[in-house]
Amino acid sequence: MDNGYSRSERAGHTVKKKRLRKRGLIPLLIILLLAGGACYIYFSYQSGLDIAKESGVEQKTYEFNGVDDNDGKKNILLLGADREVDGSQRTDVIMIAQYDYMQKDMKLVSLMRDIYVDIPGYQSYKINSVYSLGGVELLRQTISQNFGIDVEEYAVVDYAAFESVVDVINKDGIPIDVEKDMSAKIDTELEKGPQRLDGSDLLAYARFRHDTEGDFGRVRRQQQVIDAVKDEAVSFGSIFKLPKIAGTGMGYVNTSMSDGEMYRMMASFLVRGDKNIETLTLPMEDTYQFMDTRHAGNVIDLDFETNNQELHDFLEGEPDEQ
């Protein structure tokens, strides 16, 4: 029974039906892929959080009054908290990270921990003591008063986070060129030359300061290590681990940023083709002197006018040509 259709017409209807079925499958496949991707991201992120939970990390909330000026740039106070002594902590690492959502540009400023600053409500002291006196809010006020920079968010990082994140990124370690033999006052021996370092050894390398450069060398190595970890994390072999990497890090981090804001920033940065991070270290060369004080010991006496101008030019200027 041909229903009045010729053989060629029946064949045409059959092909059309098959095409319609295929077109109907495409949205379903997209939905399944998106759902599968969302599940993968969620469970990978949660597995990263579990790593921190198993270590007994305590999540804390700090008083903080950062204000977003809605200029498309986010200034974040990044702190590496040193081990707690007699109930207080000092900040071994003090950085200001800025992410520009419009340019997809990341900048990182390192502040030397011995910079002598005016502290609101307290006697002038080294900047690394501010956190132990009044937490992230007092440090925010101190940075605003001395450097004229307002930070909108904070992230306090436990050093165990760094070790765990490195080991999640690559269990064989992060490739880095160790600049010299190191063994003094650290728990490991590091030999000069290119090699892969696991989380523990890489942290020891970043924190080493027992040479003639002192903290200046340590800050330079911190920036070197951050760049090496970033390169490995966004490499083809590690990029699918990013949800777990993020979960592991966030499990050890106390921050004012929401998960949604962290996802948004990470996604924006990953979309960018060139993922270089511009860096600046204060004080600038020939803009400071060492000074002995009775109450704070040896400190860095900064030429704030020169350094603050450089800082503002760096953060407010256009990004380098890529």
C-alpha positions as CSV (number, residue, x, y, z in Angstrom):
1,M,0.0,0.0,0.0
2,D,1.6,3.2,-1.2
3,N,-0.9,5.8,0.2
4,G,-0.6,7.7,-3.0
5,Y,3.1,8.5,-2.6
6,S,5.7,7.5,-5.1
7,R,8.8,5.5,-4.0
8,S,11.0,8.6,-4.1
9,E,8.5,10.6,-2.0
10,R,8.4,7.8,0.6
11,A,12.2,7.8,0.7
12,G,12.2,11.5,1.1
13,H,9.8,11.4,4.1
14,T,11.9,8.7,5.7
15,V,15.1,10.8,5.4
16,K,13.3,13.8,6.8
17,K,12.0,11.9,9.8
18,K,15.6,10.7,10.6
19,R,16.9,14.2,10.4
20,L,14.2,15.4,12.8
21,R,15.1,12.6,15.2
22,K,18.8,13.6,15.0
23,R,17.9,17.3,15.6
24,G,15.8,16.3,18.5
25,L,18.7,14.3,20.0
26,I,21.1,17.3,19.8
27,P,19.5,19.4,22.6
28,L,19.2,16.3,24.7
29,L,22.9,15.5,24.3
30,I,23.8,19.1,25.2
31,I,21.7,18.9,28.3
32,L,23.3,15.6,29.3
33,L,26.8,17.0,28.7
34,L,26.1,20.1,30.7
35,A,24.5,18.1,33.5
36,G,27.5,15.7,33.5
37,G,29.9,18.5,33.5
38,A,28.1,20.2,36.4
39,C,28.2,17.0,38.4
40,Y,31.9,16.5,37.6
41,I,32.7,20.0,38.8
42,Y,30.6,19.7,41.9
43,F,31.9,16.4,43.1
44,S,35.5,17.2,42.2
45,Y,35.2,20.5,44.2
46,Q,33.7,18.6,47.1
47,S,36.4,16.0,47.0
48,G,38.9,18.9,47.3
49,L,37.0,20.3,50.3
50,D,37.1,16.9,52.0
51,I,40.9,16.9,51.9
52,A,40.9,20.0,54.1
53,K,38.2,18.6,56.4
54,E,40.2,15.5,57.0
55,S,43.0,17.6,58.2
56,G,40.8,19.3,60.8
57,V,41.0,22.8,59.3
58,E,38.7,25.3,61.1
59,Q,36.8,27.8,59.0
60,K,36.7,31.3,60.6
61,T,34.9,34.5,59.8
62,Y,36.7,37.8,60.4
63,E,35.4,41.3,60.9
64,F,36.0,43.1,57.6
65,N,34.6,46.3,56.1
66,G,35.9,46.2,52.5
67,V,33.7,48.2,50.1
68,D,33.4,47.4,46.4
69,D,33.6,50.6,44.3
70,N,32.2,48.8,41.2
71,D,35.0,49.9,38.9
72,G,35.3,46.4,37.4
73,K,38.5,45.8,39.4
74,K,38.7,43.6,42.5
75,N,41.4,44.3,45.1
76,I,42.0,41.3,47.4
77,L,44.2,41.2,50.5
78,L,46.1,37.9,50.4
79,L,47.7,36.7,53.6
80,G,49.8,33.7,54.5
81,A,49.4,33.3,58.2
82,D,52.5,32.1,60.1
83,R,52.1,29.4,62.7
84,E,50.3,30.5,65.9
85,V,52.6,31.4,68.9
86,D,51.1,32.1,72.3
87,G,47.6,32.5,70.8
88,S,48.5,35.0,68.1
89,Q,49.6,34.9,64.5
90,R,51.7,37.1,62.3
91,T,51.4,37.3,58.5
92,D,54.4,35.8,56.8
93,V,53.1,36.8,53.4
94,I,51.2,40.1,52.7
95,M,50.1,40.7,49.1
96,I,47.5,42.7,47.3
97,A,46.0,40.9,44.3
98,Q,44.0,42.8,41.8
99,Y,41.8,41.2,39.1
100,D,40.4,43.4,36.3
101,Y,37.2,41.8,34.9
102,M,37.1,44.0,31.9
103,Q,40.7,43.4,30.8
104,K,40.9,39.9,32.4
105,D,44.2,41.1,33.9
106,M,45.8,39.8,37.1
107,K,48.3,41.9,39.1
108,L,50.1,41.0,42.3
109,V,51.8,43.3,44.8
110,S,54.1,42.0,47.5
111,L,54.6,44.1,50.6
112,M,57.8,43.5,52.6
113,R,56.8,42.3,56.1
114,D,59.3,44.7,57.9
115,I,57.9,47.9,56.4
116,Y,57.4,50.4,59.3
117,V,53.8,51.7,59.2
118,D,51.4,53.9,61.1
119,I,48.8,51.6,62.7
120,P,45.4,53.2,63.5
121,G,44.9,53.2,67.3
122,Y,48.4,51.7,67.9
123,Q,52.1,52.6,68.0
124,S,53.9,52.4,64.7
125,Y,55.3,49.0,64.0
126,K,56.2,46.5,61.3
127,I,53.3,45.7,59.0
128,N,53.5,42.0,59.6
129,S,52.5,42.6,63.3
130,V,49.2,44.3,62.4
131,Y,47.2,41.1,61.8
132,S,48.1,39.8,65.3
133,L,46.8,43.2,66.8
134,G,43.5,43.5,65.0
135,G,43.1,40.9,62.3
136,V,42.3,41.6,58.6
137,E,40.1,44.7,59.3
138,L,43.0,46.5,61.1
139,L,45.4,45.5,58.3
140,R,42.9,46.8,55.7
141,Q,42.8,50.1,57.5
142,T,46.6,50.2,57.8
143,I,47.0,49.6,54.1
144,S,44.5,52.3,53.3
145,Q,46.1,54.8,55.6
146,N,49.7,54.2,54.6
147,F,49.4,53.3,50.9
148,G,46.1,54.9,49.9
149,I,44.7,51.5,48.5
150,D,41.3,50.2,49.5
151,V,41.0,46.4,49.4
152,E,37.5,44.9,49.0
153,E,38.0,41.2,49.9
154,Y,40.5,39.2,51.9
155,A,41.8,35.6,51.9
156,V,43.8,34.2,54.7
157,V,45.7,31.1,53.6
158,D,46.8,28.2,55.8
159,Y,50.2,27.0,54.7
160,A,48.9,23.4,54.7
161,A,46.6,24.6,51.8
162,F,49.7,25.4,49.7
163,E,51.2,21.9,50.2
164,S,47.9,20.1,49.5
165,V,47.1,22.1,46.4
166,V,50.5,21.5,44.9
167,D,50.2,17.8,45.5
168,V,46.7,17.8,43.9
169,I,47.9,19.7,40.9
170,N,50.7,17.1,40.3
171,K,51.7,14.3,42.6
172,D,55.1,14.4,41.0
173,G,55.7,18.0,42.0
174,I,55.9,21.4,40.3
175,P,58.8,22.2,37.9
176,I,61.0,25.0,39.2
177,D,64.6,26.2,38.8
178,V,66.0,26.3,42.4
179,E,68.3,29.3,42.4
180,K,70.9,28.0,45.0
181,D,71.6,25.1,47.4
182,M,69.5,25.5,50.5
183,S,69.5,23.7,53.8
184,A,70.0,26.2,56.6
185,K,67.1,26.3,59.0
186,I,64.7,24.4,56.8
187,D,63.5,20.8,57.2
188,T,64.8,19.7,53.8
189,E,67.8,20.0,51.5
190,L,67.3,21.7,48.2
191,E,69.9,21.6,45.5
192,K,70.5,24.2,42.8
193,G,69.0,23.6,39.4
194,P,65.8,22.7,37.5
195,Q,63.7,20.0,39.3
196,R,60.3,19.1,40.5
197,L,59.4,19.9,44.1
198,D,56.4,18.5,46.0
199,G,54.2,20.7,48.2
200,S,56.4,20.6,51.3
201,D,59.7,21.3,49.5
202,L,58.2,24.0,47.4
203,L,56.9,25.8,50.5
204,A,60.3,25.5,52.1
205,Y,61.8,27.1,49.0
206,A,59.3,29.9,49.0
207,R,59.9,30.7,52.7
208,F,63.7,30.5,52.7
209,R,65.3,33.8,53.9
210,H,68.5,32.7,55.5
211,D,70.9,34.4,53.1
212,T,72.2,37.9,52.4
213,E,69.0,38.9,50.6
214,G,66.8,38.1,53.6
215,D,63.1,38.9,53.0
216,F,63.8,40.5,49.6
217,G,65.0,37.2,48.3
218,R,62.1,35.4,49.9
219,V,59.5,37.7,48.3
220,R,61.1,37.2,44.9
221,R,60.9,33.4,45.3
222,Q,57.3,33.6,46.5
223,Q,56.4,35.3,43.2
224,Q,58.5,32.8,41.3
225,V,56.6,29.9,43.0
226,I,53.2,31.4,42.5
227,D,53.9,31.8,38.7
228,A,55.2,28.2,38.5
229,V,52.1,26.8,40.4
230,K,49.8,28.8,38.1
231,D,51.5,27.6,35.0
232,E,51.2,23.9,36.1
233,A,47.6,24.4,37.2
234,V,46.4,25.7,33.8
235,S,48.5,23.3,31.7
236,F,46.6,20.8,29.6
237,G,47.4,17.9,31.9
238,S,46.0,19.7,35.0
239,I,43.2,21.9,33.7
240,F,40.5,19.2,34.3
241,K,41.7,19.0,37.9
242,L,40.8,22.7,38.5
243,P,37.5,22.0,40.4
244,K,39.4,19.7,42.8
245,I,42.3,22.1,43.1
246,A,39.9,25.0,43.9
247,G,38.0,22.9,46.4
248,T,41.3,21.8,48.1
249,G,42.5,25.4,48.3
250,M,39.2,26.8,49.5
251,G,39.0,24.2,52.3
252,Y,42.0,25.8,53.8
253,V,41.2,29.4,53.1
254,N,39.3,31.8,55.3
255,T,37.9,34.5,52.9
256,S,35.2,37.1,52.6
257,M,34.6,36.0,49.0
258,S,31.6,33.8,48.2
259,D,32.0,30.6,46.2
260,G,30.1,32.2,43.4
261,E,32.6,35.1,43.2
262,M,35.5,32.7,43.3
263,Y,34.0,30.7,40.4
264,R,33.3,33.8,38.4
265,M,36.9,35.1,38.8
266,M,38.4,31.7,38.0
267,A,36.3,31.3,34.9
268,S,37.0,34.8,33.7
269,F,40.8,34.3,34.2
270,L,40.7,30.9,32.4
271,V,39.0,32.4,29.3
272,R,41.9,34.8,28.9
273,G,44.4,33.5,26.3
274,D,47.6,34.8,28.0
275,K,47.5,34.0,31.7
276,N,50.6,36.0,32.8
277,I,50.5,37.7,36.2
278,E,52.1,41.1,36.5
279,T,54.0,41.6,39.8
280,L,55.4,44.5,41.9
281,T,57.4,44.4,45.1
282,L,57.4,47.3,47.6
283,P,59.7,48.9,48.5
284,M,61.2,49.8,45.2
285,E,65.0,49.8,44.8
286,D,66.7,52.9,46.3
287,T,63.4,54.1,48.0
288,Y,64.0,52.9,51.6
289,Q,66.5,52.6,54.3
290,F,66.9,50.2,57.3
291,M,66.3,51.8,60.6
292,D,66.8,50.5,64.2
293,T,63.9,51.2,66.6
294,R,63.8,50.6,70.4
295,H,60.4,48.9,70.3
296,A,60.3,47.1,66.8
297,G,63.9,46.3,66.2
298,N,65.3,46.7,62.7
299,V,62.6,48.0,60.2
300,I,62.3,49.2,56.7
301,D,61.8,53.0,56.6
302,L,59.9,53.6,53.4
303,D,59.8,56.6,51.1
304,F,56.0,56.4,50.9
305,E,55.5,59.2,48.4
306,T,57.6,57.5,45.8
307,N,56.4,53.9,46.5
308,N,52.8,54.9,46.6
309,Q,53.0,56.7,43.3
310,E,54.5,53.5,41.8
311,L,51.8,51.4,43.4
312,H,49.0,53.5,42.1
313,D,50.4,53.7,38.6
314,F,50.8,49.9,38.6
315,L,47.2,49.1,39.8
316,E,45.4,51.9,38.0
317,G,47.3,51.9,34.7
318,E,46.6,49.9,31.6
319,P,47.8,46.3,31.4
320,D,51.0,45.5,29.6
321,E,50.7,44.7,25.9
322,Q,50.3,40.9,25.5
